[in-house]
């Protein structure tokens, strides 16, 4: 399984139409029905799931050293001036693009760790281990900076 996607439990009219059209094209093209072609067409026509709403907002004022968690994105009178505050929405789970970014970062860090572990295990003490550690630091810094793509 490559990816998961949230789709309606009952196919929408648009999904049914897309699946029927894809099935008909496949039948004319190959003389047979390919359920994967129909399924992919139906998935492509599925509506986007509703976006998750924030459950709260994290408000920070670095200059004053204050942090507040609030149910509303707007500012109370005591928080003025609002320009000194940063507001970040808080969700029950990260958005899909953030999950993808974190997974890529994790994979990059794991690959760097495997590379460095093999260097350390394959070499004796001394300069080789120092080089392996330098390489590990560079790989981790690169992965954390988002340059792993």
Secondary structure, 3 states (H helix, E strand, C coil): CCCCCCCCCCCCHHHHHHHHHHHHHHHHHHCCCCHHHHHHHHHHHCCCCCCCCCCEEEEEECCCCEEEEECCCCCCHHHCCHHHCEEEEECCCCCHHHHHHHHHHHHHHHHHHHHHHHHHHHCCCCHHHHHHHHHHHHHHHHHHCCCCC
